[in-house]
Amino acid sequence: MPYRPAVRQEDLTMEQVGDELLVYDSRHLRAHRLNSIAALVLRLSDGARNVHEIASCLQRELGFPADEELVWFALEKFAKVDLLTEVVTPPQALSISRRSLLQKARVAGAMTLVLPVVESMFVPSPAHALSVTGPSFPPATSPPDMRPSLPADPFG
């Protein structure tokens, strides 16, 4: 039975911002920014479609050749950041690398091909963010008075 990738639903919050998709993973306290191609692969990874069907949908949506290698490339990125319910390794026959995808695009004349990009960063939980304080210093003391001392008031 062909692999049908499915995105993990629990502990994820997703928001579309322009062409990109922001995904907050509260399980791992990480935020991920997906470019338009990675976002489309993620949305199509609903557990109902196999990798070949996702590639066909990509081709229709994007208007340029998109094959299974491109889908597997994105799925590997998702697996690394634990966005999938189940991780399956790609078939051995595929040579999935950024270089091979770019070479295919050049041969096909599809230089508009953009690789799926997933950028991740650590995001502290609200409790951790509130507990962060600056460095601990002793209480500030006022500097010593540097004015010359004046003689006692002769009129007082």
LOSE-662262 format. One record per residue (C-alpha): y, z negated, x negated; residue number from 1. Coordinates in Angstrom, 1 decimal. Example, Ala and Ser with C-alpha at 12.3 -4.5 7.8 and 13.67 -1.06 7.14 Angstrom:
2
REC       Y       Z       X  seq
REC    -4.5    -7.8   -12.3    1
REC    -1.1    -7.1   -13.7    2
//
This chain:
156
REC       Y       Z       X  seq
REC     0.0     0.0     0.0    1
REC     3.4     1.0    -1.5    2
REC     5.8    -1.8    -2.5    3
REC     8.4    -2.5     0.2    4
REC    11.2    -4.5    -1.5    5
REC    12.8    -7.2     0.5    6
REC    15.9    -9.2    -0.2    7
REC    15.6   -13.0    -0.1    8
REC    17.5   -14.2     3.0    9
REC    17.8   -17.9     2.4   10
REC    20.6   -19.4     0.3   11
REC    22.4   -16.0     0.0   12
REC    25.9   -15.2     1.4   13
REC    27.0   -11.6     1.2   14
REC    30.5   -10.1     1.7   15
REC    31.5    -6.5     1.4   16
REC    34.7    -6.0    -0.6   17
REC    35.7    -2.4    -0.7   18
REC    32.8    -0.4    -2.1   19
REC    31.4    -3.5    -3.8   20
REC    29.2    -6.3    -2.4   21
REC    29.7    -9.9    -3.5   22
REC    26.5   -12.1    -3.2   23
REC    26.7   -15.8    -3.6   24
REC    23.4   -17.5    -4.4   25
REC    23.7   -21.2    -3.5   26
REC    20.1   -21.8    -4.8   27
REC    21.1   -20.9    -8.3   28
REC    24.8   -21.4    -8.1   29
REC    25.5   -17.9    -9.1   30
REC    27.7   -15.1    -7.8   31
REC    26.8   -11.5    -8.2   32
REC    29.0    -8.4    -7.9   33
REC    27.2    -5.2    -7.1   34
REC    28.7    -1.8    -7.4   35
REC    28.4     0.6    -4.5   36
REC    25.0     2.0    -5.5   37
REC    23.4    -1.4    -6.2   38
REC    24.8    -2.6    -2.9   39
REC    23.3     0.3    -1.0   40
REC    19.9    -0.3    -2.7   41
REC    20.1    -4.0    -1.8   42
REC    21.0    -3.2     1.9   43
REC    18.1    -0.7     2.1   44
REC    15.7    -3.3     0.6   45
REC    14.8    -4.8     4.0   46
REC    11.0    -4.9     3.6   47
REC    10.6    -2.0     6.0   48
REC    11.2     0.8     3.5   49
REC     9.2     1.6     0.4   50
REC    10.8     2.7    -2.9   51
REC    10.4     6.4    -2.1   52
REC    12.1     6.0     1.3   53
REC    15.0     4.0    -0.3   54
REC    15.4     6.8    -2.8   55
REC    15.6     9.4     0.0   56
REC    18.2     7.3     1.9   57
REC    20.2     7.0    -1.3   58
REC    20.2    10.8    -1.8   59
REC    21.4    11.3     1.8   60
REC    24.1     8.6     1.6   61
REC    25.4     9.5    -1.8   62
REC    25.1    13.3    -1.7   63
REC    23.5    13.7    -5.1   64
REC    20.0    13.5    -6.5   65
REC    18.7     9.9    -6.5   66
REC    15.1     9.3    -7.4   67
REC    12.7     6.4    -7.5   68
REC    13.6     5.6   -11.1   69
REC    17.1     4.8   -10.0   70
REC    15.8     2.5    -7.2   71
REC    13.4     0.8    -9.6   72
REC    16.3     0.3   -12.1   73
REC    18.3    -1.6    -9.4   74
REC    15.2    -3.6    -8.3   75
REC    14.7    -4.8   -11.8   76
REC    18.3    -6.0   -11.9   77
REC    17.7    -7.8    -8.6   78
REC    14.5    -9.4    -9.8   79
REC    16.2   -10.7   -12.9   80
REC    18.7   -12.7   -10.8   81
REC    16.1   -13.7    -8.2   82
REC    17.4   -11.7    -5.2   83
REC    14.0   -10.4    -4.0   84
REC    11.3   -12.2    -2.1   85
REC     8.6   -10.6    -4.2   86
REC     8.8    -8.9    -7.5   87
REC     6.5    -6.0    -8.4   88
REC     6.6    -4.2   -11.7   89
REC     7.3    -0.4   -11.5   90
REC     4.5     2.1   -12.0   91
REC     3.7     2.6   -15.7   92
REC     4.5     6.3   -15.4   93
REC     8.2     5.6   -14.9   94
REC    10.4     5.3   -17.9   95
REC    13.2     3.2   -16.5   96
REC    16.1     2.9   -18.8   97
REC    19.8     3.5   -18.6   98
REC    19.5     6.3   -21.2   99
REC    16.8     8.1   -19.3  100
REC    18.8     7.9   -16.1  101
REC    21.9     9.3   -17.8  102
REC    19.9    12.1   -19.3  103
REC    18.4    13.0   -15.9  104
REC    21.9    13.1   -14.4  105
REC    23.2    15.3   -17.2  106
REC    20.3    17.8   -16.7  107
REC    20.8    17.8   -12.9  108
REC    24.5    18.3   -13.3  109
REC    25.2    15.1   -11.4  110
REC    27.6    13.5   -13.7  111
REC    29.1    11.6   -10.8  112
REC    25.9     9.5   -10.9  113
REC    26.8     5.9   -11.4  114
REC    24.1     3.4   -12.4  115
REC    23.4     0.4   -10.3  116
REC    25.4    -2.5   -11.7  117
REC    24.9    -6.2   -11.0  118
REC    27.3    -8.5   -12.7  119
REC    26.5   -12.3   -12.4  120
REC    28.3   -15.5   -13.2  121
REC    27.7   -19.2   -12.8  122
REC    29.7   -20.8   -10.0  123
REC    29.7   -24.6    -9.8  124
REC    28.9   -26.2    -6.5  125
REC    31.9   -27.7    -4.7  126
REC    30.8   -31.2    -5.6  127
REC    30.6   -30.2    -9.3  128
REC    33.9   -28.5    -9.1  129
REC    35.6   -31.6    -7.7  130
REC    34.1   -33.9   -10.3  131
REC    35.4   -31.9   -13.3  132
REC    38.2   -33.8   -15.0  133
REC    40.2   -33.1   -18.0  134
REC    39.6   -34.8   -21.4  135
REC    39.9   -38.5   -21.3  136
REC    42.9   -39.8   -23.3  137
REC    44.3   -43.3   -23.6  138
REC    47.2   -44.0   -21.3  139
REC    50.4   -42.4   -22.4  140
REC    52.9   -44.8   -24.0  141
REC    56.5   -44.1   -24.3  142
REC    57.7   -43.1   -27.7  143
REC    59.5   -45.8   -29.7  144
REC    63.2   -45.8   -29.1  145
REC    64.6   -43.8   -31.9  146
REC    68.3   -44.4   -31.2  147
REC    70.2   -46.5   -33.7  148
REC    70.6   -50.0   -32.6  149
REC    74.2   -50.8   -31.5  150
REC    75.9   -54.0   -32.4  151
REC    76.3   -56.6   -29.6  152
REC    79.1   -55.8   -27.1  153
REC    82.3   -57.4   -28.5  154
REC    83.9   -57.5   -25.1  155
REC    81.0   -59.1   -23.3  156
//
